[in-house]
């Protein structure tokens, strides 16, 4: 009887040790606060004072074979859940990630233009430009290859396009007429061992989203693509890119068959603390049934936005200012659709 007691106790201790080892890891919390003052023209506004608070919880650990794993949970304003992802680093085999709609795949490459602070369209005017996103807003899995000769590729897959934040042991349906989505992005830094090309980065990517066989809304599958180049030379960064996507509509009265975007930007690091930039982005519609002339003649309906920005960093604090102008916001020809805004921001990181 005593022997049995000792055996059971020994087995229990061994199990507890295994559980303790499996749970070994680190958990950290980082965050920040953004305080803004926004002055607008041609827009009815109220209180110009704004505040954003963000928290990011990150847990990390390592397996016996040297692979690493990370859990990241992002909370936006008012401690509201934003997204979560699990990233497994497999050493020389690359990375594997499960993501709850946090801008994976093509969505991470919607606009790589250099800026001092935010993208040209991200400063409070909500101009309504169209961005490529692929499966980034859906619950998806992503594989990132190791970087070889300055190049890597990213593959992402969503079994149900549009469905996000699915809990464990659960499934989700997006309640639309779209099904699986596939993204592929190729990122190359063709330095060829030379210093002059070390700052050159090229991004080429595409996405394909399947519609249901008997879809009542979409006439065809959806497709997206982008090609962008960014060149850093000393304190100056230059960028240019194009993107576009087929909406799945064909000869539709109000929804275009295609959107075409082009973008460019330049930034200048005056010193380690001060940066200046100018950036531009436009979206143009194409292929509507009421299009005069040929079916694929480009419509003179567009959204255009440009922004001049400056950012200064002082320890854990950042001070930013952006002057942004948008024409034809929401693809409207009304005079009120031409808008301007100045945003002054202070960011605190901890």
TORLO-535739 format. One record per residue: residue in one letter; y, x, z of N, C-alpha, C in turn. Coordinates in steps of 0.2 Angstrom, whole numbers, padded with zeros to 4 digits, always signed. Atoms other than C-alpha are relative to their C-alpha. Last residue first. Layout:
BEGIN
AYXZYXZYXZ
...
//
This chain:
BEGIN
X+0003-0003-0006+0265+0025-0113-0007+0000+0000
X+0008-0001+0000+0276+0022-0128-0002+0003+0007
X+0002-0004-0006+0294+0015-0128-0008+0000+0000
X+0007+0000-0001+0302+0009-0145-0002+0004+0006
X+0002-0005-0005+0320+0005-0147-0007-0001+0002
X+0006+0000-0004+0325-0005-0162+0000+0006+0004
X-0001-0006-0005+0341-0009-0172-0006-0001+0005
X+0004+0000-0006+0338-0021-0187+0000+0006+0004
X+0000-0006-0004+0350-0025-0200-0004+0000+0006
X+0001-0001-0007+0346-0039-0212+0001+0007+0002
X-0001-0007-0003+0350-0045-0229+0000+0000+0007
X-0001-0001-0007+0345-0061-0239+0001+0008+0002
X-0003-0007+0000+0345-0067-0257+0002+0001+0007
X+0006-0005-0001+0334-0083-0255+0002+0007-0001
X+0002-0001-0007+0350-0093-0251-0006+0004+0001
X-0004-0005-0002+0356-0092-0269-0002+0002+0007
X-0006+0002-0004+0341-0101-0274+0004+0005+0002
X-0006-0002+0003+0330-0093-0287+0006-0003+0003
X-0005+0005+0001+0315-0094-0275+0006+0003-0004
X+0000+0002+0007+0300-0083-0276+0004-0005-0002
X+0004+0006+0001+0298-0084-0257+0000-0002-0008
X+0005+0001-0005+0313-0072-0256-0004-0007-0001
X+0005+0005+0002+0322-0071-0272-0006-0001+0005
X-0002+0005+0005+0331-0055-0268-0006-0004-0001
X+0005+0003+0004+0328-0045-0252+0003-0005-0005
X-0002+0005+0005+0339-0032-0244-0005-0003-0003
X+0005+0002+0005+0335-0021-0228+0003-0006-0004
X-0004+0004+0004+0345-0010-0217-0004-0002-0006
X+0002+0002+0007+0334-0002-0204+0005-0005-0003
X-0005+0004+0003+0338+0007-0188-0002-0001-0007
X+0000+0001+0007+0326+0016-0176+0005-0005-0003
X-0005+0004+0002+0326+0024-0159+0000-0001-0008
X-0002-0001+0007+0310+0031-0152+0006-0005-0002
X-0005+0005+0002+0306+0034-0134+0002+0002-0007
X+0004+0006+0001+0291+0044-0127+0004-0006-0003
X+0006+0000-0005+0300+0061-0129-0004-0007-0002
X-0002-0004-0006+0316+0058-0139-0006-0001+0005
X+0005+0000-0006+0312+0052-0157+0002+0004+0006
X-0001-0006-0004+0325+0047-0170-0005+0000+0006
X+0004+0000-0006+0322+0035-0185+0001+0007+0004
X+0000-0007-0003+0332+0031-0200-0003-0001+0007
X+0001+0000-0007+0330+0017-0213+0001+0007+0003
X-0003-0007-0002+0336+0011-0230-0001+0000+0008
X-0002-0001-0007+0326-0004-0236+0002+0007+0001
X-0001-0008-0001+0322-0012-0253+0003+0001+0007
X-0003-0002-0007+0315-0029-0257+0001+0007+0000
X-0001-0007+0000+0311-0038-0273+0004+0001+0006
X-0003-0001-0007+0302-0055-0275+0002+0008+0000
X+0002-0006-0004+0299-0061-0293+0003+0000+0007
X+0000+0002-0007+0300-0075-0306-0003+0006+0005
X-0005-0003-0003+0304-0069-0323+0001-0003+0007
X-0006+0005-0003+0287-0074-0328+0006+0004+0003
X-0002-0001-0007+0276-0061-0338+0006-0005+0002
X-0007-0003+0000+0269-0067-0354+0002+0000+0007
X-0001-0006-0005+0250-0069-0352+0007+0003+0000
X+0003+0002-0007+0248-0087-0359+0002+0006+0005
X+0007-0002+0000+0260-0083-0374-0002-0001+0007
X+0003-0005+0004+0277-0091-0375-0007+0000+0001
X-0002+0000+0007+0284-0101-0360-0003+0006-0004
X-0004-0006+0002+0274-0101-0345+0002-0001-0007
X-0007+0002+0002+0270-0119-0339+0004+0006-0002
X+0001+0004+0006+0251-0115-0338+0007-0002-0003
X+0000+0007-0002+0255-0100-0327+0000-0004-0006
X+0006+0005+0003+0250-0082-0331+0001-0007+0004
X+0002+0000+0007+0261-0069-0321-0005-0005-0001
X+0005+0005+0002+0271-0068-0305-0002+0001-0008
X-0002+0004+0006+0280-0052-0300-0006-0005-0001
X+0006+0004+0002+0280-0043-0283+0002-0005-0006
X-0002+0006+0004+0293-0029-0279-0007-0004-0002
X+0007+0003+0001+0293-0015-0266+0002-0006-0004
X+0000+0006+0005+0306-0002-0263-0006-0003-0001
X+0006+0003+0003+0309+0012-0250+0001-0007-0003
X-0002+0005+0005+0323+0024-0244-0007-0003-0003
X+0004+0003+0006+0320+0035-0229+0003-0005-0004
X-0004+0005+0004+0328+0046-0215-0005-0002-0006
X+0003+0001+0007+0319+0056-0201+0004-0006-0004
X-0004+0004+0004+0326+0064-0185-0003-0001-0007
X-0001+0006-0004+0315+0072-0171+0003-0006-0005
X+0006+0003-0003+0306+0087-0179+0001-0007+0003
X+0003-0005-0004+0321+0090-0191-0006-0003+0004
X-0006-0005-0002+0330+0082-0205-0003+0005+0004
X+0000-0002-0007+0313+0074-0211+0005+0006+0002
X-0002-0007-0001+0316+0066-0227+0001+0001+0007
X-0002-0001-0007+0308+0051-0234+0002+0007+0001
X-0001-0007-0001+0306+0044-0252+0002+0001+0007
X-0004-0002-0006+0299+0028-0258+0001+0007+0001
X-0002-0007+0000+0291+0018-0272+0004+0002+0006
X-0003-0003-0006+0282+0002-0275+0002+0007-0001
X-0001-0007+0000+0275-0009-0289+0005+0002+0006
X-0005-0003-0004+0267-0026-0288+0001+0007-0002
X+0000-0007+0001+0258-0038-0300+0006+0003+0004
X-0006-0003-0003+0252-0055-0296+0000+0008-0001
X+0000-0007-0002+0240-0064-0307+0006+0001+0004
X+0006-0003+0001+0234-0081-0312+0000+0007+0003
X+0000-0005+0006+0250-0089-0305-0008+0003+0000
X+0003-0006-0002+0249-0105-0294-0002+0005-0006
X-0005-0003-0005+0261-0119-0299-0003+0007+0003
X-0007+0002+0001+0254-0127-0315+0005+0004+0005
X-0002+0005-0005+0238-0117-0316+0007-0002+0000
X-0004+0005+0003+0232-0109-0332+0002-0006+0005
X-0001-0001+0007+0218-0100-0323+0004-0006-0003
X-0003+0006+0003+0217-0098-0304+0001+0002-0008
X+0005+0005+0001+0206-0085-0296+0002-0006-0004
X+0000+0005-0005+0221-0075-0289-0006-0005+0000
X+0001+0007+0003+0219-0060-0299-0002-0005+0005
X+0007+0003-0001+0226-0045-0290+0000-0007-0004
X+0000+0007+0003+0239-0032-0292-0006-0003+0002
X+0006+0004-0003+0244-0014-0286+0001-0007-0003
X+0000+0006+0004+0256+0000-0292-0006-0004+0003
X+0007+0004+0000+0261+0015-0282+0001-0006-0004
X+0000+0005+0005+0274+0029-0280-0006-0004-0001
X+0006+0004+0001+0278+0041-0266+0001-0005-0005
X-0002+0004+0006+0289+0056-0262-0006-0005-0001
X+0006+0004+0002+0289+0065-0245+0002-0005-0005
X-0001+0006+0004+0302+0078-0241-0006-0003-0002
X-0002+0006-0004+0302+0090-0226+0001-0006-0004
X-0005-0002-0005+0292+0103-0236+0002-0006+0004
X-0002-0007+0002+0283+0095-0251+0006+0002+0005
X-0004-0004-0005+0273+0080-0247+0002+0007-0002
X+0000-0007+0000+0267+0070-0262+0005+0003+0005
X-0005-0002-0005+0261+0052-0261+0000+0008+0000
X+0000-0007-0001+0251+0044-0275+0006+0001+0004
X-0006-0003-0003+0246+0026-0277-0001+0007+0001
X+0000-0007+0001+0233+0016-0287+0007+0002+0003
X-0006-0004-0001+0229-0002-0282-0001+0007-0002
X+0001-0008+0001+0216-0015-0286+0007+0003+0001
X-0006-0004-0002+0212-0033-0282-0001+0007-0002
X+0000-0007+0000+0200-0046-0289+0006+0003+0002
X-0006-0003-0002+0195-0064-0286-0001+0007-0001
X+0000-0004-0006+0181-0073-0295+0007+0003+0001
X+0003-0006+0001+0185-0087-0308+0000+0004+0007
X+0003-0001+0007+0191-0104-0310-0004+0006-0001
X-0001-0006+0003+0195-0107-0291-0004+0000-0007
X-0006-0003+0000+0198-0124-0284+0001+0006-0005
X-0005+0005+0002+0183-0135-0286+0007+0003-0001
X-0006+0000-0003+0170-0120-0285+0005-0006-0003
X-0003+0006+0002+0153-0124-0292+0007-0001+0003
X+0002+0002+0007+0146-0107-0291+0004-0006-0003
X+0007+0004+0001+0155-0102-0276-0001-0002-0007
X-0002+0008-0001+0169-0089-0278-0007-0003+0000
X+0003+0005+0004+0165-0070-0276+0002-0007+0002
X+0002+0005-0004+0177-0057-0270-0003-0006-0004
X+0003+0005+0004+0180-0040-0278-0003-0006+0005
X+0004+0005-0004+0191-0027-0271-0003-0005-0005
X+0001+0007+0003+0198-0011-0279-0004-0004+0005
X+0005+0005-0003+0204+0006-0274+0000-0006-0003
X+0002+0005+0005+0213+0022-0279-0005-0004+0003
X+0004+0005-0002+0223+0033-0267-0001-0005-0006
X+0001+0005+0005+0230+0050-0272-0005-0005+0003
X+0005+0005-0002+0237+0062-0259+0000-0005-0005
X+0001+0005+0005+0247+0078-0263-0006-0004+0002
X-0003+0006-0003+0253+0089-0248-0001-0006-0005
X+0003+0002-0006+0241+0103-0251+0003-0007+0002
X+0003+0007+0000+0246+0104-0269-0003-0003+0006
X-0005+0005+0003+0259+0118-0267-0003-0007-0001
X-0005+0003-0004+0248+0127-0255+0004-0005-0003
X-0007-0002+0001+0233+0130-0266+0005-0004+0005
X-0001-0007-0003+0215+0129-0262+0007+0002+0000
X+0003-0006+0004+0211+0116-0275+0002+0007+0003
X-0004-0006-0001+0224+0104-0266-0003+0006-0004
X+0003-0005+0005+0216+0089-0274+0004+0006+0001
X-0005-0005-0001+0218+0077-0259-0001+0007-0004
X+0001-0007+0002+0208+0063-0264+0006+0004+0002
X-0006-0004-0002+0206+0045-0257-0001+0008-0001
X+0001-0007+0001+0194+0033-0266+0006+0004+0002
X-0006-0004+0000+0193+0015-0260-0002+0008-0001
X+0001-0007+0000+0180+0002-0262+0006+0004-0001
X-0006-0004+0001+0180-0016-0256-0003+0007-0001
X+0002-0007+0001+0167-0030-0258+0006+0004-0001
X-0006-0004+0002+0169-0048-0253-0002+0007+0000
X+0001-0008-0002+0155-0061-0251+0006+0003-0003
X+0006-0003-0003+0159-0080-0252+0001+0007+0002
X+0001-0007+0001+0175-0090-0257-0006+0003+0004
X+0005+0000+0005+0176-0109-0258-0001+0008-0002
X-0003-0001+0006+0184-0111-0241-0005+0001-0006
X-0002+0006+0003+0179-0116-0224+0004+0000-0006
X-0008+0000+0001+0179-0098-0217+0002-0007-0003
X-0001+0002+0007+0161-0100-0210+0008-0001-0001
X-0007+0003+0001+0157-0091-0194+0000-0001-0008
X-0002+0000+0007+0141-0085-0186+0006-0004-0001
X-0003+0005+0004+0136-0081-0168+0001+0001-0007
X+0005+0005+0000+0125-0070-0157+0003-0007-0004
X+0007-0002+0001+0140-0059-0154-0005-0006+0001
X+0003-0002-0006+0157-0068-0157-0007+0003-0001
X+0006+0003-0002+0165-0069-0174-0004+0003+0006
X+0001+0000-0008+0183-0063-0174-0007-0004+0002
X-0002-0006-0004+0185-0066-0193-0001-0002+0007
X+0002+0001-0007+0179-0077-0207+0001+0006+0004
X-0005+0004-0004+0190-0076-0223-0002-0001+0007
X-0007-0002+0000+0177-0069-0234+0004-0005+0003
X-0004+0006+0001+0159-0072-0228+0007+0001+0000
X+0005+0005+0003+0147-0057-0230+0003-0007-0001
X-0001+0006-0004+0162-0045-0229-0005-0005-0002
X+0003+0006+0003+0159-0028-0236+0001-0005+0006
X-0001+0005-0005+0169-0011-0235-0004-0007-0003
X+0004+0006+0003+0166+0005-0244+0000-0005+0006
X+0001+0006-0005+0178+0020-0241-0003-0006-0003
X-0001+0007+0002+0178+0036-0251-0002-0004+0006
X+0005+0005-0003+0182+0054-0247+0000-0007-0003
X+0001+0007+0003+0190+0069-0255-0004-0004+0005
X-0006+0004-0001+0198+0085-0249-0001-0007-0002
X-0005-0003+0005+0184+0096-0256+0006-0004+0000
X+0002-0006+0004+0172+0085-0246+0005+0002-0005
X-0005-0003+0004+0178+0073-0232-0003+0006-0003
X-0003-0006-0003+0163+0064-0224+0005+0002-0006
X+0004-0006+0002+0161+0046-0231+0003+0006+0003
X-0004-0005+0002+0168+0031-0223-0004+0006-0001
X+0003-0007-0001+0157+0015-0221+0005+0005-0003
X-0003-0005+0004+0164-0002-0217-0003+0007+0001
X+0003-0006-0002+0157-0018-0210+0003+0005-0005
X+0003-0004+0005+0167-0034-0210-0003+0006+0002
X+0005-0004-0004+0174-0049-0201-0004+0004-0005
X+0006+0003-0001+0188-0054-0213-0004+0004+0005
X-0001+0005-0005+0206-0049-0214-0006-0004+0002
X-0003-0003-0006+0202-0032-0222+0002-0006+0005
X+0003+0004-0006+0191-0040-0235+0003+0002+0007
X+0007-0001+0000+0203-0035-0249-0004-0004+0005
X+0003-0001-0007+0221-0034-0243-0008+0000+0000
X+0007+0000+0000+0232-0032-0258-0003+0001+0007
X+0003-0006-0001+0250-0037-0254-0008+0000-0001
X+0007+0001-0001+0261-0051-0260-0003+0007+0000
X+0004-0004+0005+0279-0051-0256-0007-0001+0001
X+0006+0004+0003+0285-0066-0246-0003+0004-0006
X-0001+0001+0007+0302-0059-0241-0005-0004-0004
X+0006+0003+0003+0298-0060-0222+0002-0003-0007
X-0003+0005+0005+0316-0054-0217-0006-0005-0003
X-0002+0006-0002+0310-0046-0201+0003-0005-0005
X-0005+0000-0005+0308-0028-0205+0004-0006+0001
X+0002+0001-0007+0291-0026-0213+0006+0000+0005
X+0001+0007-0001+0295-0028-0232-0001-0002+0007
X-0006+0003+0002+0301-0010-0234+0000-0007+0001
X+0000+0001+0007+0287-0003-0224+0006-0004-0002
X+0004+0005+0002+0292+0002-0206+0000+0000-0008
X+0002+0004-0005+0299+0018-0198-0005-0005-0003
X-0002-0002-0007+0305+0033-0207-0003-0004+0005
X-0005+0003-0003+0295+0028-0223+0002+0003+0007
X-0003-0003-0006+0283+0036-0235+0006-0004+0002
X-0006-0004+0002+0274+0024-0247+0003+0003+0007
X+0000-0007-0003+0256+0020-0242+0007+0004-0001
X-0006-0003+0002+0257+0001-0246+0000+0007+0004
X-0004+0005+0003+0241-0010-0246+0007+0003-0002
X-0004-0004+0005+0230+0005-0242+0004-0005-0004
X-0003-0006-0003+0222-0001-0225+0005+0004-0005
X-0006+0002-0004+0219-0018-0233+0004+0005+0003
X-0006-0001+0004+0208-0010-0246+0006-0002+0004
X+0001+0000+0008+0194-0007-0234+0007+0000-0003
X+0004-0005+0003+0199-0012-0216+0000+0000-0007
X-0003-0003+0006+0215-0021-0210-0005+0006-0003
X-0006-0005-0002+0210-0026-0192+0002+0004-0006
X-0006+0002+0004+0199-0041-0197+0006+0004+0002
X-0002+0007-0001+0185-0040-0183+0007-0002-0004
X-0007+0001-0001+0178-0023-0188+0001-0008+0000
X+0000+0007+0000+0161-0015-0188+0007-0003+0003
X-0004+0004-0004+0162+0003-0192-0001-0007-0001
X+0002+0007+0001+0151+0017-0199+0004-0004+0005
X-0002+0005-0006+0158+0035-0200-0002-0007-0002
X-0006+0004+0000+0152+0050-0210+0001-0005+0006
X+0002+0006+0004+0135+0058-0212+0006-0005-0001
X+0000-0001+0008+0141+0075-0207-0002-0005-0004
X+0000-0007+0002+0144+0069-0189+0001+0001-0008
X+0006-0003+0001+0139+0051-0187+0000+0007-0003
X+0000-0007+0003+0154+0044-0179-0006+0003-0001
X+0006-0005-0002+0151+0026-0174+0001+0006-0005
X+0000-0005+0005+0167+0014-0174-0005+0006+0002
X+0004-0005-0002+0167-0002-0166-0001+0005-0005
X+0004-0003+0004+0182-0014-0169-0005+0005+0004
X+0004-0004-0003+0193-0027-0161-0005+0004-0005
X+0006-0002+0004+0207-0037-0166-0004+0005+0004
X-0002-0001+0007+0223-0046-0160-0006+0002-0004
X+0005-0003+0004+0220-0054-0143+0001+0001-0007
X+0004+0004+0004+0236-0060-0135-0005+0004-0004
X+0007-0001-0001+0243-0050-0121-0005-0004-0003
X+0002+0004-0005+0260-0058-0123-0008+0000+0002
X-0005+0003-0004+0263-0049-0139-0004-0005+0005
X-0007+0000+0003+0248-0040-0147+0004-0003+0006
X-0003+0006-0003+0231-0035-0139+0007+0000-0002
X-0007+0000+0000+0220-0022-0148+0003-0007+0002
X-0002+0007-0001+0202-0019-0143+0008+0000+0000
X-0007+0001+0000+0195-0002-0149+0002-0008+0000
X-0002+0007+0000+0177+0003-0145+0007-0001+0000
X-0006+0002-0003+0172+0020-0150+0001-0007+0000
X-0001+0007+0001+0155+0029-0153+0007-0002+0004
X-0005+0003-0005+0150+0047-0155+0001-0008-0002
X-0004+0005+0003+0135+0055-0163+0005-0003+0005
X-0007-0003+0002+0129+0071-0155+0004-0005-0003
X+0001-0004+0006+0110+0067-0155+0007+0002-0002
X+0003-0007-0001+0111+0062-0136-0001+0004-0007
X+0007+0000+0000+0124+0049-0140-0003+0006+0001
X+0004-0005+0005+0142+0051-0136-0007-0001+0001
X+0006-0003-0003+0155+0039-0128-0003+0004-0005
X+0003-0005+0004+0172+0030-0130-0006+0003+0003
X+0006-0003-0003+0181+0015-0124-0004+0005-0005
X+0005-0004+0004+0198+0010-0130-0005+0003+0004
X+0005-0003-0005+0210-0003-0124-0005+0003-0005
X+0006-0002+0003+0226-0005-0134-0005+0002+0005
X+0005-0003-0004+0241-0015-0127-0006+0002-0004
X+0007-0001+0002+0256-0021-0136-0004+0004+0004
X+0004-0004-0005+0273-0028-0131-0007+0000-0002
X+0007+0000+0001+0286-0034-0143-0004+0004+0005
X+0004-0005-0003+0304-0039-0139-0008-0001-0002
X+0007+0001+0000+0318-0048-0148-0004+0006+0004
X+0004-0004-0004+0336-0051-0146-0007-0001+0000
X+0002-0006+0004+0345-0059-0160-0004+0005+0004
X-0001-0006-0004+0346-0076-0152-0003+0006-0004
X-0002+0001-0007+0348-0089-0165+0001+0006+0003
X+0004-0003-0006+0347-0087-0184+0003-0002+0007
X-0002+0003-0006+0352-0096-0200-0004+0003+0006
X+0005+0003-0004+0350-0084-0214+0002-0003+0006
X+0003+0006+0005+0362-0079-0228-0006-0003+0004
X-0005+0004+0004+0366-0063-0218-0004-0005-0004
X+0001+0002+0006+0356-0056-0203+0005-0003-0004
X-0005+0004+0003+0358-0046-0188-0001-0001-0007
X+0000+0001+0007+0343-0041-0178+0006-0004-0002
X-0005+0004+0001+0342-0032-0161+0001-0001-0007
X-0004+0001+0006+0326-0026-0156+0006-0004+0001
X-0005+0005-0001+0315-0020-0141+0005+0000-0006
X-0005+0000+0005+0298-0013-0144+0006-0005+0001
X-0005+0006+0000+0286-0010-0130+0005+0002-0005
X-0007-0002+0002+0271+0002-0130+0004-0007+0000
X-0004+0006+0002+0253+0003-0126+0007+0002-0001
X-0006-0002+0002+0238+0014-0121+0004-0006-0002
X-0005+0005+0002+0223+0010-0110+0006+0003-0003
X-0007-0001-0001+0208+0021-0108+0004-0006-0003
X-0004+0006+0002+0190+0019-0105+0007+0002+0001
X-0007+0000-0002+0178+0034-0105+0003-0006-0002
X-0005+0000+0005+0159+0035-0106+0007+0000+0003
X-0005-0006+0000+0143+0035-0097+0004-0001-0005
X-0006+0003-0001+0134+0017-0098+0006+0006+0001
X-0002+0004+0006+0118+0024-0105+0007-0003+0000
X-0001-0005+0006+0117+0038-0092+0002-0004-0006
X-0006-0004-0001+0119+0025-0078+0002+0005-0005
X-0006+0004+0001+0106+0014-0085+0006+0003+0001
X+0000+0001+0007+0093+0028-0087+0006-0004-0002
X-0002-0007+0003+0096+0034-0069+0001-0001-0008
X-0007+0000-0002+0094+0016-0063+0003+0006-0003
X-0003+0005+0005+0077+0015-0073+0008+0000+0002
X+0000-0002+0007+0071+0031-0065+0004-0004-0004
X-0005-0005+0000+0076+0025-0047+0001+0003-0007
X-0007+0004+0000+0066+0009-0051+0006+0005+0000
X-0002+0003+0006+0051+0019-0056+0007-0003+0000
X-0002-0006+0005+0052+0030-0041+0001-0003-0006
X-0006-0003-0002+0053+0015-0029+0002+0005-0005
X-0005+0005+0002+0038+0006-0037+0007+0003+0001
X+0000+0000+0007+0028+0022-0035+0005-0005-0003
X-0004-0006+0002+0033+0024-0017+0000+0000-0008
X-0007+0001-0002+0028+0006-0013+0004+0006-0003
X-0003+0005+0005+0012+0007-0022+0007+0000+0001
X+0000-0004+0007+0007+0023-0012+0004-0005-0005
X-0006-0005+0000+0012+0014+0004+0001+0004-0006
X-0006+0004+0000+0000+0000+0000+0006+0004+0000
//
